[in-house]
Amino acid sequence: MNSFFTAIVLAIVMESLCMALFPKFMRKAMLEIATRSDQELRSVGATGLVLAVLLAFLLRAL
């Protein structure tokens, strides 16, 4: 469970870092995301989730 919370904290750190370093890009990205359909966002989210889980398993195996 400790690894799960560490991963959540790292995700927050990465997002915050992007907002701090690239505020214009993040604003543009958020506006672009707001124009996308729910189905498109679900597809991108599911693809990212599958890739992240596969990468996590590969990294654990090494």
Biopython code that builds the backbone (N, CA, C, O; Angstrom):
import numpy as np
from Bio.PDB.StructureBuilder import StructureBuilder

atoms = [
    (1, "MET", "N", (0.828, -1.194, 0.000)),
    (1, "MET", "CA", (0.000, 0.000, 0.000)),
    (1, "MET", "C", (0.868, 1.252, 0.000)),
    (1, "MET", "O", (0.483, 2.293, -0.533)),
    (2, "ASN", "N", (2.049, 1.133, 0.607)),
    (2, "ASN", "CA", (2.972, 2.251, 0.650)),
    (2, "ASN", "C", (3.390, 2.674, -0.766)),
    (2, "ASN", "O", (3.518, 3.866, -1.047)),
    (3, "SER", "N", (3.601, 1.690, -1.658)),
    (3, "SER", "CA", (3.987, 1.986, -3.034)),
    (3, "SER", "C", (2.873, 2.739, -3.761)),
    (3, "SER", "O", (3.140, 3.617, -4.581)),
    (4, "PHE", "N", (1.637, 2.392, -3.457)),
    (4, "PHE", "CA", (0.497, 3.058, -4.096)),
    (4, "PHE", "C", (0.484, 4.539, -3.742)),
    (4, "PHE", "O", (0.338, 5.389, -4.620)),
    (5, "PHE", "N", (0.637, 4.847, -2.465)),
    (5, "PHE", "CA", (0.623, 6.250, -2.051)),
    (5, "PHE", "C", (1.841, 7.005, -2.579)),
    (5, "PHE", "O", (1.750, 8.189, -2.907)),
    (6, "THR", "N", (2.962, 6.327, -2.659)),
    (6, "THR", "CA", (4.151, 6.948, -3.242)),
    (6, "THR", "C", (3.898, 7.295, -4.705)),
    (6, "THR", "O", (4.288, 8.368, -5.166)),
    (7, "ALA", "N", (3.252, 6.397, -5.430)),
    (7, "ALA", "CA", (2.931, 6.651, -6.839)),
    (7, "ALA", "C", (1.975, 7.832, -6.981)),
    (7, "ALA", "O", (2.141, 8.651, -7.885)),
    (8, "ILE", "N", (0.988, 7.933, -6.110)),
    (8, "ILE", "CA", (0.049, 9.057, -6.151)),
    (8, "ILE", "C", (0.781, 10.371, -5.910)),
    (8, "ILE", "O", (0.561, 11.355, -6.616)),
    (9, "VAL", "N", (1.642, 10.377, -4.918)),
    (9, "VAL", "CA", (2.409, 11.588, -4.602)),
    (9, "VAL", "C", (3.307, 11.970, -5.776)),
    (9, "VAL", "O", (3.412, 13.151, -6.109)),
    (10, "LEU", "N", (3.950, 11.002, -6.402)),
    (10, "LEU", "CA", (4.804, 11.297, -7.554)),
    (10, "LEU", "C", (3.997, 11.851, -8.722)),
    (10, "LEU", "O", (4.475, 12.734, -9.435)),
    (11, "ALA", "N", (2.793, 11.352, -8.929)),
    (11, "ALA", "CA", (1.934, 11.878, -9.992)),
    (11, "ALA", "C", (1.578, 13.342, -9.707)),
    (11, "ALA", "O", (1.577, 14.169, -10.619)),
    (12, "ILE", "N", (1.280, 13.655, -8.464)),
    (12, "ILE", "CA", (0.973, 15.038, -8.085)),
    (12, "ILE", "C", (2.195, 15.923, -8.272)),
    (12, "ILE", "O", (2.079, 17.054, -8.744)),
    (13, "VAL", "N", (3.361, 15.416, -7.906)),
    (13, "VAL", "CA", (4.603, 16.181, -8.084)),
    (13, "VAL", "C", (4.840, 16.473, -9.562)),
    (13, "VAL", "O", (5.174, 17.601, -9.922)),
    (14, "MET", "N", (4.673, 15.472, -10.417)),
    (14, "MET", "CA", (4.902, 15.662, -11.855)),
    (14, "MET", "C", (3.922, 16.684, -12.442)),
    (14, "MET", "O", (4.321, 17.553, -13.218)),
    (15, "GLU", "N", (2.659, 16.580, -12.078)),
    (15, "GLU", "CA", (1.677, 17.527, -12.589)),
    (15, "GLU", "C", (1.979, 18.938, -12.087)),
    (15, "GLU", "O", (1.908, 19.897, -12.856)),
    (16, "SER", "N", (2.311, 19.070, -10.826)),
    (16, "SER", "CA", (2.626, 20.382, -10.259)),
    (16, "SER", "C", (3.878, 20.972, -10.898)),
    (16, "SER", "O", (3.944, 22.173, -11.163)),
    (17, "LEU", "N", (4.858, 20.127, -11.139)),
    (17, "LEU", "CA", (6.085, 20.581, -11.780)),
    (17, "LEU", "C", (5.806, 21.105, -13.192)),
    (17, "LEU", "O", (6.336, 22.141, -13.594)),
    (18, "CYS", "N", (4.977, 20.384, -13.932)),
    (18, "CYS", "CA", (4.609, 20.846, -15.282)),
    (18, "CYS", "C", (3.884, 22.183, -15.225)),
    (18, "CYS", "O", (4.140, 23.064, -16.046)),
    (19, "MET", "N", (2.989, 22.340, -14.269)),
    (19, "MET", "CA", (2.268, 23.615, -14.143)),
    (19, "MET", "C", (3.207, 24.746, -13.752)),
    (19, "MET", "O", (3.048, 25.873, -14.219)),
    (20, "ALA", "N", (4.181, 24.457, -12.901)),
    (20, "ALA", "CA", (5.119, 25.488, -12.461)),
    (20, "ALA", "C", (6.081, 25.888, -13.577)),
    (20, "ALA", "O", (6.406, 27.066, -13.728)),
    (21, "LEU", "N", (6.535, 24.908, -14.358)),
    (21, "LEU", "CA", (7.529, 25.194, -15.392)),
    (21, "LEU", "C", (6.924, 25.621, -16.729)),
    (21, "LEU", "O", (7.524, 26.411, -17.457)),
    (22, "PHE", "N", (5.752, 25.106, -17.051)),
    (22, "PHE", "CA", (5.142, 25.354, -18.362)),
    (22, "PHE", "C", (3.674, 25.773, -18.232)),
    (22, "PHE", "O", (2.799, 25.073, -18.742)),
    (23, "PRO", "N", (3.383, 26.888, -17.566)),
    (23, "PRO", "CA", (1.979, 27.256, -17.330)),
    (23, "PRO", "C", (1.188, 27.510, -18.618)),
    (23, "PRO", "O", (0.015, 27.144, -18.693)),
    (24, "LYS", "N", (1.802, 28.125, -19.625)),
    (24, "LYS", "CA", (1.083, 28.389, -20.881)),
    (24, "LYS", "C", (0.722, 27.094, -21.593)),
    (24, "LYS", "O", (-0.392, 26.944, -22.096)),
    (25, "PHE", "N", (1.671, 26.156, -21.635)),
    (25, "PHE", "CA", (1.404, 24.869, -22.268)),
    (25, "PHE", "C", (0.315, 24.108, -21.525)),
    (25, "PHE", "O", (-0.560, 23.513, -22.154)),
    (26, "MET", "N", (0.355, 24.120, -20.204)),
    (26, "MET", "CA", (-0.648, 23.404, -19.419)),
    (26, "MET", "C", (-2.035, 24.008, -19.621)),
    (26, "MET", "O", (-3.019, 23.278, -19.740)),
    (27, "ARG", "N", (-2.116, 25.337, -19.659)),
    (27, "ARG", "CA", (-3.402, 25.997, -19.903)),
    (27, "ARG", "C", (-3.944, 25.601, -21.280)),
    (27, "ARG", "O", (-5.127, 25.296, -21.428)),
    (28, "LYS", "N", (-3.065, 25.611, -22.280)),
    (28, "LYS", "CA", (-3.474, 25.233, -23.631)),
    (28, "LYS", "C", (-3.932, 23.768, -23.673)),
    (28, "LYS", "O", (-4.933, 23.441, -24.311)),
    (29, "ALA", "N", (-3.194, 22.900, -22.993)),
    (29, "ALA", "CA", (-3.556, 21.481, -22.959)),
    (29, "ALA", "C", (-4.907, 21.265, -22.287)),
    (29, "ALA", "O", (-5.718, 20.465, -22.754)),
    (30, "MET", "N", (-5.147, 21.983, -21.186)),
    (30, "MET", "CA", (-6.434, 21.845, -20.485)),
    (30, "MET", "C", (-7.593, 22.338, -21.340)),
    (30, "MET", "O", (-8.667, 21.736, -21.343)),
    (31, "LEU", "N", (-7.381, 23.428, -22.060)),
    (31, "LEU", "CA", (-8.430, 23.930, -22.950)),
    (31, "LEU", "C", (-8.701, 22.935, -24.076)),
    (31, "LEU", "O", (-9.850, 22.740, -24.473)),
    (32, "GLU", "N", (-7.658, 22.315, -24.583)),
    (32, "GLU", "CA", (-7.814, 21.313, -25.639)),
    (32, "GLU", "C", (-8.576, 20.094, -25.118)),
    (32, "GLU", "O", (-9.453, 19.565, -25.801)),
    (33, "ILE", "N", (-8.238, 19.657, -23.917)),
    (33, "ILE", "CA", (-8.922, 18.504, -23.319)),
    (33, "ILE", "C", (-10.408, 18.802, -23.120)),
    (33, "ILE", "O", (-11.248, 17.921, -23.299)),
    (34, "ALA", "N", (-10.732, 20.038, -22.752)),
    (34, "ALA", "CA", (-12.127, 20.408, -22.505)),
    (34, "ALA", "C", (-12.978, 20.300, -23.761)),
    (34, "ALA", "O", (-14.198, 20.164, -23.668)),
    (35, "THR", "N", (-12.350, 20.357, -24.939)),
    (35, "THR", "CA", (-13.115, 20.292, -26.189)),
    (35, "THR", "C", (-13.315, 18.858, -26.682)),
    (35, "THR", "O", (-14.079, 18.629, -27.620)),
    (36, "ARG", "N", (-12.643, 17.904, -26.066)),
    (36, "ARG", "CA", (-12.721, 16.506, -26.511)),
    (36, "ARG", "C", (-13.968, 15.818, -25.959)),
    (36, "ARG", "O", (-14.476, 16.175, -24.896)),
    (37, "SER", "N", (-14.445, 14.829, -26.703)),
    (37, "SER", "CA", (-15.634, 14.089, -26.276)),
    (37, "SER", "C", (-15.283, 13.136, -25.127)),
    (37, "SER", "O", (-14.117, 12.802, -24.919)),
    (38, "ASP", "N", (-16.293, 12.713, -24.400)),
    (38, "ASP", "CA", (-16.081, 11.773, -23.298)),
    (38, "ASP", "C", (-15.472, 10.469, -23.810)),
    (38, "ASP", "O", (-14.576, 9.907, -23.181)),
    (39, "GLN", "N", (-15.961, 9.995, -24.950)),
    (39, "GLN", "CA", (-15.450, 8.738, -25.497)),
    (39, "GLN", "C", (-13.971, 8.853, -25.861)),
    (39, "GLN", "O", (-13.196, 7.925, -25.631)),
    (40, "GLU", "N", (-13.591, 9.978, -26.419)),
    (40, "GLU", "CA", (-12.188, 10.190, -26.782)),
    (40, "GLU", "C", (-11.298, 10.210, -25.525)),
    (40, "GLU", "O", (-10.218, 9.620, -25.510)),
    (41, "LEU", "N", (-11.768, 10.893, -24.483)),
    (41, "LEU", "CA", (-10.998, 10.937, -23.234)),
    (41, "LEU", "C", (-10.916, 9.565, -22.589)),
    (41, "LEU", "O", (-9.873, 9.199, -22.046)),
    (42, "ARG", "N", (-12.007, 8.795, -22.640)),
    (42, "ARG", "CA", (-11.977, 7.435, -22.090)),
    (42, "ARG", "C", (-10.973, 6.568, -22.834)),
    (42, "ARG", "O", (-10.227, 5.808, -22.217)),
    (43, "SER", "N", (-10.954, 6.679, -24.156)),
    (43, "SER", "CA", (-10.023, 5.877, -24.960)),
    (43, "SER", "C", (-8.575, 6.214, -24.621)),
    (43, "SER", "O", (-7.754, 5.318, -24.426)),
    (44, "VAL", "N", (-8.270, 7.490, -24.552)),
    (44, "VAL", "CA", (-6.908, 7.911, -24.221)),
    (44, "VAL", "C", (-6.550, 7.482, -22.800)),
    (44, "VAL", "O", (-5.441, 7.005, -22.556)),
    (45, "GLY", "N", (-7.476, 7.649, -21.870)),
    (45, "GLY", "CA", (-7.229, 7.250, -20.485)),
    (45, "GLY", "C", (-7.018, 5.758, -20.339)),
    (45, "GLY", "O", (-6.116, 5.326, -19.621)),
    (46, "ALA", "N", (-7.837, 4.964, -21.013)),
    (46, "ALA", "CA", (-7.705, 3.508, -20.932)),
    (46, "ALA", "C", (-6.399, 3.042, -21.560)),
    (46, "ALA", "O", (-5.743, 2.142, -21.036)),
    (47, "THR", "N", (-6.022, 3.645, -22.670)),
    (47, "THR", "CA", (-4.756, 3.292, -23.322)),
    (47, "THR", "C", (-3.579, 3.632, -22.412)),
    (47, "THR", "O", (-2.661, 2.828, -22.255)),
    (48, "GLY", "N", (-3.605, 4.806, -21.822)),
    (48, "GLY", "CA", (-2.542, 5.198, -20.897)),
    (48, "GLY", "C", (-2.478, 4.283, -19.695)),
    (48, "GLY", "O", (-1.392, 3.942, -19.227)),
    (49, "LEU", "N", (-3.625, 3.886, -19.195)),
    (49, "LEU", "CA", (-3.678, 2.988, -18.039)),
    (49, "LEU", "C", (-3.060, 1.636, -18.365)),
    (49, "LEU", "O", (-2.254, 1.116, -17.593)),
    (50, "VAL", "N", (-3.434, 1.069, -19.498)),
    (50, "VAL", "CA", (-2.891, -0.234, -19.892)),
    (50, "VAL", "C", (-1.378, -0.151, -20.081)),
    (50, "VAL", "O", (-0.640, -1.022, -19.620)),
    (51, "LEU", "N", (-0.924, 0.897, -20.759)),
    (51, "LEU", "CA", (0.519, 1.053, -20.974)),
    (51, "LEU", "C", (1.266, 1.233, -19.653)),
    (51, "LEU", "O", (2.352, 0.680, -19.478)),
    (52, "ALA", "N", (0.701, 1.991, -18.735)),
    (52, "ALA", "CA", (1.345, 2.221, -17.442)),
    (52, "ALA", "C", (1.425, 0.939, -16.628)),
    (52, "ALA", "O", (2.449, 0.670, -15.999)),
    (53, "VAL", "N", (0.368, 0.149, -16.631)),
    (53, "VAL", "CA", (0.383, -1.119, -15.888)),
    (53, "VAL", "C", (1.406, -2.077, -16.488)),
    (53, "VAL", "O", (2.146, -2.732, -15.754)),
    (54, "LEU", "N", (1.452, -2.164, -17.820)),
    (54, "LEU", "CA", (2.443, -3.021, -18.473)),
    (54, "LEU", "C", (3.863, -2.561, -18.154)),
    (54, "LEU", "O", (4.736, -3.384, -17.879)),
    (55, "LEU", "N", (4.092, -1.267, -18.189)),
    (55, "LEU", "CA", (5.411, -0.724, -17.865)),
    (55, "LEU", "C", (5.787, -1.020, -16.417)),
    (55, "LEU", "O", (6.934, -1.358, -16.125)),
    (56, "ALA", "N", (4.817, -0.893, -15.509)),
    (56, "ALA", "CA", (5.090, -1.202, -14.103)),
    (56, "ALA", "C", (5.484, -2.658, -13.914)),
    (56, "ALA", "O", (6.410, -2.957, -13.160)),
    (57, "PHE", "N", (4.788, -3.568, -14.594)),
    (57, "PHE", "CA", (5.135, -4.976, -14.495)),
    (57, "PHE", "C", (6.516, -5.253, -15.094)),
    (57, "PHE", "O", (7.288, -6.036, -14.541)),
    (58, "LEU", "N", (6.828, -4.611, -16.222)),
    (58, "LEU", "CA", (8.139, -4.792, -16.826)),
    (58, "LEU", "C", (9.251, -4.273, -15.923)),
    (58, "LEU", "O", (10.292, -4.917, -15.788)),
    (59, "LEU", "N", (9.040, -3.122, -15.307)),
    (59, "LEU", "CA", (10.045, -2.569, -14.410)),
    (59, "LEU", "C", (10.241, -3.432, -13.176)),
    (59, "LEU", "O", (11.359, -3.562, -12.677)),
    (60, "ARG", "N", (9.157, -4.023, -12.680)),
    (60, "ARG", "CA", (9.272, -4.915, -11.508)),
    (60, "ARG", "C", (10.038, -6.174, -11.842)),
    (60, "ARG", "O", (10.738, -6.738, -11.002)),
    (61, "ALA", "N", (9.890, -6.618, -13.113)),
    (61, "ALA", "CA", (10.543, -7.866, -13.546)),
    (61, "ALA", "C", (12.045, -7.690, -13.688)),
    (61, "ALA", "O", (12.792, -8.664, -13.591)),
    (62, "LEU", "N", (12.497, -6.468, -13.915)),
    (62, "LEU", "CA", (13.945, -6.246, -14.121)),
    (62, "LEU", "C", (14.701, -6.225, -12.846)),
    (62, "LEU", "O", (15.920, -6.050, -12.855)),
]
sb = StructureBuilder()
sb.init_structure("model")
sb.init_model(0)
sb.init_chain("A")
sb.init_seg("    ")
for serial, (resi, resn, name, xyz) in enumerate(atoms, 1):
    if name == "N":
        sb.init_residue(resn, " ", resi, " ")
    sb.init_atom(name, np.array(xyz, "f"), 0.0, 1.0, " ", f" {name:<3s}", serial, name[0])
structure = sb.get_structure()
